[in-house]
Amino acid sequence: MFYYLYEIWSEHWKNVYDVLSPLRVFQYITVRAFCGAGTAFLLTVCLGPWAIRKLSGMNYRQHVRKDEAPSLGNLHGYKEGTPTMGGLLIILCVVVSTFLWAIPTNQYVLLTIATMCYMGGIGFIDDRMKVRQRGTRGLRARNKIILQLIWCVIVMEALLHIEGGAENVRMLMVPFMKDPLIARMSIPAAFVFLSLVMIGASNAVNLTDGLDGLAIGCSSSVAMSYLVMAYVAGHSVFAGYLIVPYVAGSGELAVFCGCLLGACFGFLWYNCHPAKVFMGDTGSLSLGGAIAMVAILVKQELVLVIVGGVFVIEALSVILQVISFKTTGKRLFAMAPIHHHFELQKWSETQVTVRFWILSMICALLGVLTLKIR
């Protein structure tokens, strides 16, 4: 919206107020990304108490796994009854801030917001089922993946019809390489790759969301990293200098990432230990889906493995735990995901969370570094 104020001014009053008008700053993506982050942060912090009261009033409360995991239940028993589904607040503040500061008609922005809302919708269904059943089992994994695959089909179809999208979606870029590893994948192969990124990222963030502030703090680092990468991908000079794919119009995703970053910080205000609200699957799936969509659009999908290193470690710990138990009958970790393993090794919840934040920030910096090392 604010960008259009600049356009109106430049069209009608530029000659009269060229020197004095402050609206010129709205043409710069960096300014709008910063303002979007500030807006999303303030909205989330200000609306947080109201959202917590509403979630409590609707009885959307967390249930702890006591029977399934007694040792974890003993550690987290005090969290029973904490309001959940706070991801609704994150989505609301990101969407409002993005429409205020980004160009709302930008096709990449619209696709990313739609992805965030759709994945959040899947998480909402999952959370509602858990609340109604007063347990920790929601949507079956198979049904969740089917719903995610449906959206991957929609995204693939949209990208094939966006100007330049068909070429980009079929191009496989690898970190540290100047040229695409595969310049033109087949459409089925491109769809499989897109689906792996989308489903893998959303569920990895979901697995990480097990401690106060853990997933939202790590998401902040990832959002900041992709803010930089989106800005570079949408800037023809920087993209040419760093030899990364130039995606016209993708610079507006930097504004979206700024809004996402601000909302993450704002939610962390209430989600830090001891948490007053949890994001639930509504938040974790929407965050993972939005991050994955940005990575796909700016052609930095595989860099997500580096940037989201903590998410990858969390997902791998679950996969390895399952494989080990089914093949040998033994568990590699005291409990998976791995953050629970460290809890059972007598690390405090705060220690686990802060140390994982540190790892996430290091991974984010390494991810940005890949832009230069080619």
Secondary structure, DSSP 4 states (H G I P E B T S, - for coil): -HHHHHHHHHHHTHHHHTTT-GGGGGG-HHHHHHHHHHHHHHHHHHHHHHHHHHHHHTT-B----SSS-HHHHHHHGGGTT-B--THHHHHHHHHHHHHHHS-TT-HHHHHHHHHHHHHHHHHHHHHHHHHHHTSS--S-HHHHHHHHHHHHHHHHHHHHHSTTHHHHHT-B--TT-SS-SBSS--HHHHHHHHHHHHHHHHHHHHHHTTSTTHHHHHHHHHHHHHHHHHHHHT-HHHHHHHT----TTTTHHHHHHHHHHHHHHHHHHHHSSSPS---HHHHHHHHHHHHHHHHHHTT-TTHHHHHTHHHHHHHHHHHHHHHHHHHHS--SSSSSSHHHHHHHTT--HHHHHHHHHHHHHHHHHHHHHTTT--
